[in-house]
Amino acid sequence: MEKLLGFLCMLLMLMPMMALAEEVCPLCGGTSDLCLTDEVGAVYCSGTLVSYPIEQDLTSYTVREGTRIIGEYAFDNLLIQEVILPEGVVMIGEGAFWDCISLERVYLPDSLMIIGDRAFCNCRELTDVTLPPNLYAIGPSAFVDCWKLTSIDIPETVRYIGSEAFCNTGLTEVWWRPVFFETGFCVFDPDELYSKARSKTVHVSEVLLEDEIGDIANFCAEYEERYGITFVMDIPYAWD
C-alpha cells in the first residue's frame, strides 16, 4: 500500500509538468503562457497576432495590448470594416489585410515602423490612412488597388518605398519628403492609361541633402513625362 501511495504521489507531482509539455503552441513553438486565443477567436503568439477568425462577423476589432507584430495574412479576405492597432505595434506583416474589401479605416500607432509587402492590397473601401511619424519602410504593393484612397502624407522618416506601393489607387494628392530615399519602380502608378485618367499632384518638400536633388528631379521628370503626374517641388533648387 505504501508503495502504491508513493507512486500515486509521484504521478500527481508529474502531471502539471506533463500538461505543460503538451501545451506547446504548434504555430510558434512557445508554451501556453506566450500564446492565447482571445474572446473572438483571434490567435496571439509571443507578441504576434497570428490569425483572426474568418467566420467572425464583427465590423470593428481592437488588437490586444502588448502586440508588436501583425502577422502575415492575419486578416486577409475578411469583411471587417475597422481595425485599431495599439501603441507598441512596430510591424504589419506581408499581406496582413490582403483582400479586406470592406475595410474603411485602420488606425496606425506612432510606434509603427514597417508596412510589409501587399499589406493593404485590394482594400477597395479604405478611404483614409494616416501614416505614423516613425514609419521607416513601405513595402512593394503595400496599398495597391486601394481605389478610394485619395490622399496620403508620407512622413520624412520613410527611407524606402517599394515598387508599386501606391499603384492603382485613387490618389490625387501626395505629400512626400524624400530624405535619403530609395524607391522601387512605379511607386505611385505604373499604368499609363489609368494614371492619365486621374490627375495627380505630388508635393515634394523638405529635401535635406543637396546632392540628392538631381536624383529626385530625374525621378519626378520621368513620372511627369510617362504618367502625367504633376510634381510641385517646394525646394529652393532648379530641377528642369
C-alpha positions in Angstrom: 0.0 0.0 0.0 2.8 2.4 0.9 4.5 1.8 -2.5 1.2 2.4 -4.3 0.6 5.7 -2.4 4.2 6.8 -3.2 3.6 6.0 -6.8 0.4 8.0 -6.9 2.0 11.0 -5.2 4.8 11.0 -7.7 2.3 10.8 -10.5 0.3 13.7 -9.1 3.5 15.8 -8.9 4.4 15.0 -12.5 1.0 15.7 -14.0 1.5 19.5 -14.2 4.8 19.0 -15.9 3.2 16.6 -18.4 0.4 19.0 -19.1 2.8 21.8 -19.7 4.8 19.7 -22.1 1.6 19.1 -24.1 0.7 22.7 -24.3 3.3 23.7 -26.8 1.9 26.0 -29.5 2.1 24.4 -32.9 2.3 27.9 -34.5 5.3 29.4 -32.8 6.7 26.6 -30.6 6.2 28.6 -27.5 4.5 27.5 -24.3 0.9 28.3 -23.4 1.8 31.4 -21.4 3.1 33.0 -24.5 0.2 32.1 -26.7 -3.5 32.7 -26.4 -6.8 32.9 -28.2 -8.9 35.9 -27.3 -12.7 36.1 -26.8 -13.4 36.5 -30.5 -11.1 33.7 -31.6 -8.0 35.8 -32.7 -4.8 33.9 -32.0 -1.8 35.6 -30.5 1.7 34.0 -30.2 4.7 35.7 -28.5 3.5 39.2 -29.2 2.3 38.5 -32.8 -1.3 38.5 -33.9 -1.2 35.3 -36.0 -4.7 35.0 -37.2 -8.2 36.4 -37.0 -11.2 34.0 -37.5 -12.7 34.3 -40.9 -16.1 33.3 -39.6 -16.2 36.2 -37.2 -18.6 38.9 -38.3 -17.6 41.9 -36.2 -17.3 45.2 -38.0 -14.6 46.6 -35.7 -11.7 45.0 -33.9 -9.1 46.4 -31.4 -5.9 44.4 -31.4 -4.7 43.3 -28.0 -2.4 45.5 -25.9 1.2 44.2 -25.9 1.1 43.1 -29.6 4.2 44.0 -31.5 3.6 42.4 -34.9 0.6 41.9 -37.1 1.4 38.6 -38.7 1.4 37.7 -42.4 -2.1 37.4 -43.8 -3.6 37.7 -40.3 -6.8 39.5 -41.5 -6.7 38.5 -45.2 -10.0 38.1 -47.0 -12.2 39.4 -44.2 -15.2 41.7 -44.3 -14.2 43.7 -41.2 -14.6 47.5 -41.6 -12.3 48.9 -38.9 -9.2 47.8 -37.1 -7.4 49.6 -34.3 -3.7 48.8 -33.7 -2.4 49.7 -30.2 0.7 51.6 -29.4 3.7 49.2 -29.4 2.9 47.6 -32.8 6.1 48.0 -34.9 5.4 46.0 -38.0 2.5 45.0 -40.2 3.4 41.8 -42.0 3.1 40.8 -45.6 -0.5 40.6 -46.8 -1.8 41.3 -43.3 -5.0 42.9 -44.7 -5.0 41.4 -48.2 -8.4 41.5 -49.8 -10.2 43.1 -46.9 -12.6 44.6 -49.4 -14.8 46.2 -46.7 -12.0 47.8 -44.7 -12.7 51.5 -44.4 -10.4 52.6 -41.6 -7.3 51.4 -39.9 -5.7 53.2 -37.0 -1.9 53.0 -37.1 0.1 53.7 -33.9 3.1 56.1 -33.7 5.3 53.1 -32.9 4.7 51.5 -36.3 8.0 51.3 -38.4 7.3 48.8 -41.2 4.3 48.3 -43.5 5.0 45.0 -45.3 4.6 43.9 -48.9 0.9 43.9 -50.1 -0.2 44.7 -46.5 -3.3 46.5 -47.7 -3.6 45.1 -51.2 -7.1 45.4 -52.6 -8.6 47.2 -49.7 -11.1 48.9 -52.0 -13.1 50.8 -49.4 -10.0 52.2 -47.5 -10.6 56.0 -47.6 -8.2 57.5 -45.0 -4.8 56.4 -43.8 -2.6 58.5 -41.5 1.0 57.2 -41.8 2.7 57.5 -38.4 5.7 59.8 -37.7 8.2 57.0 -37.1 7.4 54.9 -40.2 10.6 53.7 -41.9 9.6 51.5 -44.8 6.5 50.9 -47.1 6.8 47.5 -48.9 6.1 46.8 -52.5 2.4 46.9 -53.5 1.5 47.9 -49.9 -1.6 49.9 -51.0 -2.1 48.6 -54.5 -5.8 48.7 -55.6 -6.9 50.9 -52.8 -9.3 52.7 -55.1 -10.8 55.1 -52.6 -7.6 56.3 -51.1 -7.4 59.8 -52.4 -4.7 61.5 -50.3 -1.5 60.4 -48.5 1.1 62.2 -46.4 4.4 60.3 -46.4 6.5 61.3 -43.4 10.1 62.3 -43.7 11.2 59.2 -41.6 10.4 56.9 -44.5 13.6 55.7 -46.1 12.2 53.1 -48.5 9.1 52.8 -50.7 8.7 49.6 -52.6 7.7 49.1 -56.2 4.0 49.8 -57.0 3.4 50.7 -53.4 0.6 53.1 -54.4 -0.3 51.5 -57.7 -3.9 51.8 -59.0 -5.1 53.9 -56.1 -7.5 56.9 -56.0 -4.7 59.2 -55.0 -4.9 62.8 -56.3 -2.7 64.4 -53.7 0.6 63.1 -52.3 2.8 64.9 -49.8 6.3 63.4 -50.0 9.6 64.3 -48.2 12.2 62.0 -49.8 15.1 62.2 -47.4 17.7 59.5 -48.0 15.1 57.9 -50.2 15.2 54.6 -52.1 12.3 53.6 -54.3 11.3 50.8 -56.4 9.8 51.3 -59.9 6.3 52.8 -60.5 5.7 53.8 -56.9 2.7 56.0 -57.5 1.1 54.5 -60.6 2.5 52.0 -63.2 -0.5 52.0 -65.5 -0.1 54.8 -68.0 -3.8 54.8 -69.1 -5.1 54.6 -65.6 -2.8 57.4 -64.4 -3.7 59.8 -67.2 -7.4 59.2 -66.5 -6.9 60.5 -62.9 -4.8 63.6 -62.4 -2.3 63.5 -59.6 -0.3 66.1 -57.7 2.8 65.1 -55.7 4.1 67.7 -53.4 7.8 67.2 -52.8 9.4 69.1 -50.0 11.9 69.3 -47.2 14.8 67.6 -49.1 17.8 68.0 -46.9 20.7 66.6 -49.0 21.7 68.9 -51.9 23.4 66.0 -53.8 20.1 64.1 -53.9 18.2 66.9 -55.7 19.3 65.7 -59.1 18.2 62.2 -58.5 14.8 63.3 -57.2 14.4 65.7 -60.1 15.1 62.9 -62.6 12.6 60.7 -60.9 9.9 63.3 -60.9 10.6 64.3 -64.5 10.2 60.7 -65.7 6.9 60.4 -63.9 5.6 63.6 -65.3 6.5 62.5 -68.9 5.3 58.9 -68.6 2.3 59.1 -66.3 1.1 62.7 -66.4 1.7 63.3 -62.7 2.3 66.9 -61.6 5.1 67.4 -59.2 5.2 70.5 -57.0 8.8 71.0 -55.8 8.7 73.1 -52.7 12.5 73.3 -52.5 14.9 76.1 -53.4 16.7 74.4 -56.3 16.0 74.4 -60.1 15.2 70.9 -61.4 14.4 71.4 -65.1 
